[in-house]
C-alpha cells in the first residue's frame, strides 16, 4: 500500500468553547454505544446510557449560541420529522378507510389487542426509538471530526473485552458472567441478553454476545467497523474484532466474512492471500482425517451452516415462516397499503425487508434504502478507506435486511454518520516518502461540514 501524505498543513482550530463542548460530548457518547443490555431506568427499556446522554445533550444544544453544524442539525431533523409524520398519517388514514384487519399469524410488537389498527401504541414507541437513533446520527454527522473514530473503537474494545471475559469465565467454570444486563423485553419481561452455548465435539462454549443481547446482534454491531478497520489500518482492532466475530459461531458472521474476504482479495489483487487460503484448506482437510478433530469440525459446520442451510434449525425455520406470512399479508393488501404500509412499528419479522415492506410499504422501503445506500456515493478522499467503508455499508445493509431487523441500534446510525466524517478528510498520495505519514498520525479538521485543512498531530 502506498503511504499517505498530508497536503500542506493549514491549521484551523475551532476555539469556540461551546462547539468544543458539544464535540467532546459526542465523543463521550461513542464510548457507550455498544452497551444495549444495560439501562439506567430498568422500568423503561429504552434508557440505555447513550440514549439518556443523547437526550440530555439534545436539551442543551438549542440553548447554545450558533455553533458549527447547529443549523444543519436542526435542518435535517426538520426534514426527518416531515417524512415520518407524512408516512405515519398516510398509513393510518388508509387503515381507517379500508377497515384494516390484522391476523394472529403476524408478529405484532404489541401482541395484545391485535384488533386495534389505528395508531397502535407500538407506532409511538418505535418512532421514539427511531428518533433517538436519527439524533445520534446527526450528532456524529454534524458535530464530529476525525477524533470520533478513536472513541468509537474504544467503545468497541470495551464490548469485545467484556465479551471475551464472559467467554473465558464460562469455559473455565460453566458460569454466566454477565453482571451488566438488567434490560427486559415484552410482557413476560424476558431478559434482554440471551445466554447461548454451543457444543463442539463435546466441549461446551458460550457464544460471544457481550453487551449487545445475542450473537447476531454482536455481529450486526461489530462487523462493519471490522471491515472499516482494514481501511484505517488499525491492526489491533482488526484482529480483536476478528477473533470476537469468530467466537460468535454465527452463520451471519461467517457468511459475511467469506463475502468480505472474497471481495478484498479481488480488490487488492493480493493473490498470496488466496494461496495461503488454499494451504490452510489443505492442512485443515488433513487434520479432519484425525478422529480427535473430526467430530469437532462436524459439530461446528452443523451448527453454523448445515442445519440452517437445510432449514433444520429453529431460527431459520421461524424466520422463513415469518417472512412468508408477512409478505403474503402485504401482497393481499390494497394498492395504497402496499405503497405506504400499515404503520411504522406494527410488526417485527426475523428480517427487516418483510418488516419494512409491511410496516411502510414500497415507498418506505425505497426511502430507507436510499437513505442508507446513498453513502456508497460519498467522496471519501482516501481510496482504501472509501472502499472499506462502502463495503462495510453494503454488508451491513444485507445483514439488516436478511437476519437482524434492528433499526434502532446506535451502531447502525453511527456507522452511517461516520461516512460524512470520513468524507471531510483531505489526504492525497504523493511520491516523496520523506514527507509521508500514516493515517493514524494525521488529524484533519473541518468547518461548516466542508472539506478544509489538515494538520499533523
C-alpha positions as CSV (number, residue, x, y, z in Angstrom):
1,X,0.0,0.0,0.0
2,X,1.3,3.5,-0.8
3,X,2.0,5.7,2.2
4,X,-0.4,8.6,2.6
5,X,0.9,12.2,2.7
6,X,-1.0,15.1,4.0
7,X,-1.4,18.3,2.0
8,X,0.4,21.4,3.0
9,X,-0.8,21.9,6.6
10,X,-3.2,24.7,7.4
11,X,-4.2,24.9,11.0
12,X,-7.8,25.6,11.5
13,X,-8.6,25.3,15.2
14,X,-12.2,25.8,16.5
15,X,-11.7,27.9,19.6
16,X,-15.4,28.2,20.3
17,X,-15.9,26.7,23.8
18,X,-19.5,25.7,23.1
19,X,-18.6,23.8,19.9
20,X,-15.7,22.1,21.7
21,X,-18.1,21.1,24.5
22,X,-20.6,19.5,22.0
23,X,-17.8,17.8,20.1
24,X,-16.4,16.3,23.3
25,X,-19.8,15.3,24.4
26,X,-20.4,13.4,21.2
27,X,-17.1,11.7,21.6
28,X,-18.1,10.6,25.1
29,X,-21.3,9.1,23.7
30,X,-19.3,6.8,21.4
31,X,-17.8,5.0,24.4
32,X,-21.2,3.6,25.4
33,X,-22.9,2.9,22.0
34,X,-22.4,-0.9,22.1
35,X,-24.0,-1.3,25.5
36,X,-27.6,-2.1,24.8
37,X,-28.4,-4.6,27.6
38,X,-27.9,-2.2,30.5
39,X,-30.4,0.5,31.2
40,X,-30.3,3.4,33.7
41,X,-34.0,3.0,34.5
42,X,-34.9,-0.7,34.4
43,X,-38.7,0.0,34.1
44,X,-38.0,1.8,30.8
45,X,-36.3,-0.5,28.3
46,X,-35.0,2.3,26.1
47,X,-33.0,4.2,28.7
48,X,-29.5,2.9,27.7
49,X,-26.6,5.1,28.6
50,X,-26.2,6.5,25.1
51,X,-29.9,7.3,24.6
52,X,-30.1,9.1,28.0
53,X,-27.0,11.1,27.4
54,X,-28.1,11.9,23.8
55,X,-31.4,13.2,25.2
56,X,-29.6,15.4,27.7
57,X,-27.4,16.8,25.0
58,X,-30.4,17.4,22.8
59,X,-31.9,19.6,25.6
60,X,-28.7,21.6,25.8
61,X,-28.0,22.3,22.1
62,X,-30.9,24.7,21.5
63,X,-29.7,26.8,24.4
64,X,-26.3,27.3,22.9
65,X,-25.4,30.2,20.6
66,X,-24.8,29.4,16.9
67,X,-22.0,26.8,16.5
68,X,-20.6,24.9,13.6
69,X,-23.1,22.3,12.4
70,X,-26.1,23.5,14.5
71,X,-28.1,24.9,11.6
72,X,-27.6,21.7,9.5
73,X,-28.5,19.6,12.6
74,X,-31.9,21.2,13.0
75,X,-32.5,21.5,9.3
76,X,-32.1,17.8,8.7
77,X,-34.1,17.0,11.8
78,X,-36.9,19.0,10.4
79,X,-36.8,17.1,7.1
80,X,-36.8,13.9,9.0
81,X,-39.9,14.7,11.1
82,X,-41.7,15.8,7.9
83,X,-41.1,12.4,6.3
84,X,-42.1,10.2,9.3
85,X,-45.2,12.3,10.1
86,X,-46.4,12.2,6.5
87,X,-45.8,8.4,6.2
88,X,-47.5,7.8,9.6
89,X,-50.6,9.8,9.0
90,X,-51.0,8.5,5.4
91,X,-50.8,4.9,6.6
92,X,-53.2,5.4,9.4
93,X,-55.8,7.2,7.3
94,X,-55.7,4.3,4.8
95,X,-56.2,1.9,7.7
96,X,-59.4,3.7,8.7
97,X,-60.7,3.9,5.2
98,X,-60.2,0.2,4.3
99,X,-61.0,-1.0,7.9
100,X,-57.8,-3.0,8.1
101,X,-57.9,-6.4,9.8
102,X,-54.8,-7.8,11.4
103,X,-54.3,-11.6,11.7
104,X,-52.8,-13.7,14.5
105,X,-50.0,-15.1,12.4
106,X,-48.4,-11.6,12.2
107,X,-45.6,-10.9,14.6
108,X,-47.1,-7.8,16.2
109,X,-44.8,-5.8,18.5
110,X,-47.8,-5.3,20.9
111,X,-49.2,-8.8,20.9
112,X,-52.3,-7.8,22.9
113,X,-55.4,-6.4,21.3
114,X,-54.5,-7.2,17.7
115,X,-57.9,-5.9,16.6
116,X,-56.6,-2.3,17.1
117,X,-55.3,-1.0,13.8
118,X,-55.4,2.8,14.2
119,X,-52.3,4.4,15.9
120,X,-51.3,1.3,17.8
121,X,-49.0,2.1,20.8
122,X,-46.1,0.5,19.1
123,X,-46.2,3.1,16.4
124,X,-45.4,5.7,19.0
125,X,-42.8,3.7,21.0
126,X,-40.9,2.5,17.9
127,X,-41.0,6.0,16.4
128,X,-39.3,7.3,19.6
129,X,-36.5,4.7,19.1
130,X,-36.2,5.8,15.5
131,X,-36.0,9.5,16.5
132,X,-33.3,8.8,19.1
133,X,-31.2,6.8,16.6
134,X,-31.5,9.6,14.0
135,X,-30.5,12.3,16.5
136,X,-27.3,10.2,17.3
137,X,-26.7,10.1,13.6
138,X,-27.0,13.9,13.4
139,X,-24.6,14.3,16.3
140,X,-21.8,12.4,14.6
141,X,-22.5,13.8,11.2
142,X,-22.6,17.5,12.2
143,X,-20.6,17.9,15.3
144,X,-17.7,15.4,15.0
145,X,-14.2,15.5,13.5
146,X,-12.0,12.5,12.8
147,X,-11.1,12.2,16.5
148,X,-14.5,10.5,17.0
149,X,-13.1,7.4,15.2
150,X,-10.8,6.6,18.2
151,X,-13.7,6.9,20.6
152,X,-15.8,4.6,18.5
153,X,-13.1,1.9,18.6
154,X,-12.6,2.4,22.3
155,X,-16.3,1.6,22.8
156,X,-15.9,-1.5,20.6
157,X,-12.8,-2.6,22.6
158,X,-14.8,-2.5,25.8
159,X,-17.5,-4.5,24.1
160,X,-15.0,-7.1,23.0
161,X,-13.1,-7.4,26.3
162,X,-16.3,-7.8,28.2
163,X,-17.5,-10.5,25.7
164,X,-14.2,-12.3,26.0
165,X,-14.4,-12.2,29.8
166,X,-17.8,-13.9,29.6
167,X,-16.5,-16.5,27.2
168,X,-13.4,-17.3,29.3
169,X,-15.3,-17.5,32.5
170,X,-17.9,-19.9,31.1
171,X,-15.2,-22.1,29.5
172,X,-13.4,-22.2,32.9
173,X,-16.3,-22.5,35.3
174,X,-19.5,-23.1,33.3
175,X,-21.0,-19.9,34.8
176,X,-22.7,-17.0,33.1
177,X,-20.6,-14.0,34.0
178,X,-22.9,-11.3,32.6
179,X,-23.3,-8.9,35.5
180,X,-24.3,-5.8,33.5
181,X,-27.6,-6.9,31.9
182,X,-30.7,-5.5,33.5
183,X,-32.8,-4.8,30.4
184,X,-36.0,-6.8,29.8
185,X,-38.4,-7.1,26.9
186,X,-42.1,-7.9,26.4
187,X,-45.0,-8.5,28.7
188,X,-43.2,-11.5,30.2
189,X,-40.1,-9.3,31.0
190,X,-37.7,-11.8,29.4
191,X,-34.0,-10.9,29.7
192,X,-32.6,-8.6,27.1
193,X,-29.5,-10.8,26.9
194,X,-29.7,-14.3,25.6
195,X,-27.3,-16.9,27.1
196,X,-26.5,-19.3,24.2
197,X,-24.0,-22.1,24.2
198,X,-22.6,-24.5,21.6
199,X,-21.2,-27.9,22.0
200,X,-18.2,-28.5,19.8
201,X,-17.0,-32.1,19.9
202,X,-18.3,-32.4,23.5
203,X,-16.7,-29.1,24.6
204,X,-19.3,-26.6,25.8
205,X,-18.6,-23.0,24.8
206,X,-20.6,-19.8,25.1
207,X,-21.3,-17.8,22.0
208,X,-20.0,-14.3,22.2
209,X,-22.6,-11.6,22.7
210,X,-21.1,-9.1,25.1
211,X,-23.5,-6.2,25.9
212,X,-25.5,-6.5,22.6
213,X,-28.0,-9.1,23.7
214,X,-27.3,-12.0,21.4
215,X,-24.6,-13.2,19.0
216,X,-26.3,-12.0,15.9
217,X,-26.6,-8.5,17.4
218,X,-22.9,-8.6,18.2
219,X,-22.2,-9.3,14.6
220,X,-24.5,-6.6,13.5
221,X,-22.8,-4.1,15.8
222,X,-19.2,-5.1,15.1
223,X,-18.9,-6.3,11.6
224,X,-19.0,-3.0,9.6
225,X,-16.4,-1.4,11.9
226,X,-14.2,-4.5,11.5
227,X,-14.3,-4.0,7.7
228,X,-13.5,-0.3,8.1
229,X,-10.6,-1.1,10.4
230,X,-8.8,-2.6,7.3
231,X,-9.0,0.7,5.5
232,X,-8.0,2.7,8.6
233,X,-5.1,0.3,9.1
234,X,-6.0,-0.3,12.8
235,X,-4.3,-3.7,13.1
236,X,-5.1,-4.2,16.8
237,X,-8.8,-3.6,16.3
238,X,-8.8,-5.7,13.2
239,X,-7.5,-8.7,15.0
240,X,-9.5,-8.2,18.2
241,X,-12.8,-7.8,16.3
242,X,-12.0,-10.7,14.0
243,X,-11.4,-13.1,17.0
244,X,-14.6,-12.0,18.6
245,X,-16.6,-12.4,15.4
246,X,-15.3,-15.9,15.0
247,X,-16.3,-16.8,18.6
248,X,-19.9,-15.8,18.0
249,X,-20.3,-19.0,16.0
250,X,-22.8,-17.1,13.9
251,X,-23.7,-18.1,10.4
252,X,-24.2,-14.4,9.6
253,X,-20.6,-13.6,10.7
254,X,-19.0,-16.4,8.8
255,X,-21.0,-15.8,5.6
256,X,-20.2,-12.1,5.8
257,X,-16.6,-12.8,6.3
258,X,-16.5,-15.0,3.2
259,X,-18.1,-12.3,1.2
260,X,-15.7,-9.6,2.5
261,X,-12.5,-11.7,2.0
262,X,-13.6,-12.7,-1.5
263,X,-14.0,-9.1,-2.5
264,X,-10.9,-7.9,-0.6
265,X,-8.6,-10.4,-2.4
266,X,-10.0,-9.4,-5.8
267,X,-9.7,-5.7,-5.0
268,X,-6.2,-5.8,-3.5
269,X,-5.1,-8.4,-6.1
270,X,-3.1,-9.9,-3.3
271,X,-3.2,-13.5,-4.6
272,X,-0.8,-14.5,-1.9
273,X,-3.7,-14.5,0.5
274,X,-5.5,-16.8,-1.9
275,X,-2.5,-19.2,-1.9
276,X,-2.4,-19.0,1.9
277,X,-6.1,-19.8,2.0
278,X,-5.6,-22.9,-0.2
279,X,-2.7,-24.0,2.0
280,X,-4.9,-23.6,5.1
281,X,-7.7,-25.7,3.4
282,X,-5.2,-28.5,2.6
283,X,-3.9,-28.5,6.2
284,X,-7.5,-28.4,7.5
285,X,-8.5,-31.4,5.3
286,X,-5.6,-33.4,6.6
287,X,-6.5,-32.6,10.2
288,X,-10.1,-33.6,9.5
289,X,-8.9,-37.1,8.9
290,X,-7.9,-37.4,12.6
291,X,-10.6,-38.8,14.8
292,X,-9.8,-36.3,17.5
293,X,-10.8,-33.4,15.4
294,X,-13.4,-35.0,13.1
295,X,-16.4,-34.6,15.5
296,X,-15.3,-31.1,16.5
297,X,-15.3,-29.8,12.9
298,X,-18.6,-31.6,12.1
299,X,-20.3,-30.0,15.0
300,X,-19.1,-26.5,14.0
301,X,-20.3,-27.0,10.5
302,X,-23.7,-28.5,11.5
303,X,-24.3,-25.7,14.0
304,X,-23.3,-22.7,11.8
305,X,-24.2,-23.9,8.3
306,X,-25.5,-27.4,7.9
307,X,-28.7,-27.2,9.9
308,X,-29.5,-23.6,8.8
309,X,-28.9,-24.2,5.1
310,X,-31.0,-27.3,5.3
311,X,-33.8,-25.4,7.1
312,X,-33.5,-27.7,10.2
313,X,-32.6,-25.1,12.8
314,X,-35.4,-23.4,14.7
315,X,-34.2,-19.9,13.8
316,X,-34.0,-20.4,10.1
317,X,-37.4,-22.2,10.0
318,X,-39.2,-19.5,12.1
319,X,-37.5,-16.7,10.1
320,X,-38.7,-18.3,6.8
321,X,-42.2,-18.8,8.0
322,X,-42.4,-15.2,9.3
323,X,-41.1,-13.9,6.0
324,X,-43.8,-15.8,4.1
325,X,-46.6,-14.7,6.4
326,X,-45.7,-11.1,6.3
327,X,-45.1,-10.9,2.6
328,X,-48.3,-12.8,1.9
329,X,-50.2,-10.4,4.1
330,X,-48.7,-7.4,2.3
331,X,-49.4,-8.9,-1.2
332,X,-53.1,-9.2,-0.3
333,X,-53.4,-5.6,0.8
334,X,-54.9,-2.9,-1.5
335,X,-52.6,-0.8,-3.6
336,X,-52.4,2.2,-1.3
337,X,-51.5,0.0,1.7
338,X,-48.9,-1.8,-0.4
339,X,-47.3,1.5,-1.2
340,X,-47.4,3.1,2.3
341,X,-47.7,0.1,4.6
342,X,-50.0,-0.4,7.7
343,X,-47.9,1.7,10.1
344,X,-44.4,2.0,11.3
345,X,-43.6,-0.3,14.2
346,X,-46.6,-2.5,13.8
347,X,-44.8,-5.8,13.1
348,X,-41.3,-7.2,13.6
349,X,-40.3,-10.1,11.5
350,X,-37.0,-12.0,11.6
351,X,-35.7,-9.9,8.7
352,X,-36.1,-6.2,8.1
353,X,-37.1,-6.5,4.5
354,X,-40.5,-8.0,5.2
355,X,-40.8,-5.9,8.3
356,X,-40.3,-2.7,6.4
357,X,-42.4,-3.7,3.4
358,X,-45.4,-4.4,5.6
359,X,-44.9,-1.5,8.0
360,X,-44.1,1.2,5.5
361,X,-44.8,-0.3,2.1
362,X,-42.8,0.1,-1.1
363,X,-42.3,3.8,-0.6
364,X,-41.0,3.4,2.9
365,X,-38.6,0.7,1.7
366,X,-37.3,2.8,-1.1
367,X,-36.8,5.9,1.1
368,X,-34.9,3.8,3.8
369,X,-32.8,2.1,1.2
370,X,-31.9,5.4,-0.5
371,X,-31.0,6.9,2.9
372,X,-28.6,4.1,3.7
373,X,-27.1,3.3,0.3
374,X,-26.6,6.9,-0.7
375,X,-23.5,6.7,1.5
376,X,-22.0,4.4,-1.1
377,X,-21.6,7.5,-3.3
378,X,-19.8,9.7,-0.7
379,X,-16.5,11.1,-2.0
380,X,-14.2,9.8,0.7
381,X,-10.7,11.0,-0.4
382,X,-8.6,8.1,0.9
383,X,-9.3,5.3,-1.6
384,X,-8.7,2.4,0.7
385,X,-10.8,3.9,3.5
386,X,-13.5,4.6,0.9
387,X,-13.6,1.0,-0.3
388,X,-13.6,-0.4,3.2
389,X,-16.3,1.9,4.4
390,X,-18.6,1.3,1.4
391,X,-18.1,-2.5,1.5
392,X,-18.9,-2.5,5.2
393,X,-22.0,-0.4,4.4
394,X,-23.3,-2.8,1.8
395,X,-22.8,-5.8,4.1
396,X,-24.4,-4.0,7.0
397,X,-27.4,-3.4,4.8
398,X,-27.6,-7.0,3.8
399,X,-27.3,-8.2,7.4
400,X,-30.1,-5.9,8.4
401,X,-32.4,-6.9,5.6
402,X,-31.9,-10.6,5.9
403,X,-31.2,-11.5,9.5
404,X,-31.3,-8.7,12.0
405,X,-34.4,-6.5,11.9
406,X,-33.0,-3.9,14.3
407,X,-33.1,-0.4,13.1
408,X,-32.7,1.3,16.5
409,X,-29.2,0.1,17.4
410,X,-26.9,3.1,17.8
411,X,-24.1,1.3,15.9
412,X,-26.2,1.4,12.7
413,X,-26.7,5.2,12.9
414,X,-23.1,5.9,13.9
415,X,-21.7,3.9,11.0
416,X,-24.0,5.8,8.6
417,X,-22.9,9.2,10.0
418,X,-19.2,8.1,10.1
419,X,-19.2,8.2,6.3
420,X,-19.6,12.0,6.3
421,X,-16.8,12.4,8.9
422,X,-14.5,10.4,6.6
423,X,-15.6,12.4,3.6
424,X,-14.3,15.5,5.3
425,X,-10.8,14.1,5.4
426,X,-8.4,15.6,3.0
427,X,-5.3,13.5,2.3
428,X,-3.6,12.9,-1.1
429,X,-0.9,10.3,-2.1
430,X,2.4,11.8,-3.0
431,X,5.7,10.2,-4.1
432,X,8.0,12.0,-1.6
433,X,8.5,9.4,1.1
434,X,10.3,11.8,3.4
435,X,7.1,13.7,3.9
436,X,4.7,10.8,4.2
437,X,2.7,9.9,7.3
438,X,0.3,7.1,8.2
439,X,-3.3,7.8,8.7
440,X,-3.3,7.2,12.4
441,X,-0.8,10.0,12.8
442,X,-3.0,12.6,10.9
443,X,-5.6,14.8,12.3
444,X,-7.9,16.6,10.0
445,X,-10.4,19.3,11.0
446,X,-13.4,20.7,9.2
447,X,-15.6,23.8,9.3
448,X,-19.2,24.1,8.2
449,X,-19.3,20.5,7.0
450,X,-16.9,21.3,4.2
451,X,-13.5,19.8,3.3
452,X,-10.9,22.0,4.7
453,X,-7.5,22.0,6.3
454,X,-5.3,19.2,7.5
455,X,-2.9,19.3,10.5
456,X,-0.4,16.8,11.8
457,X,-0.7,15.5,15.4
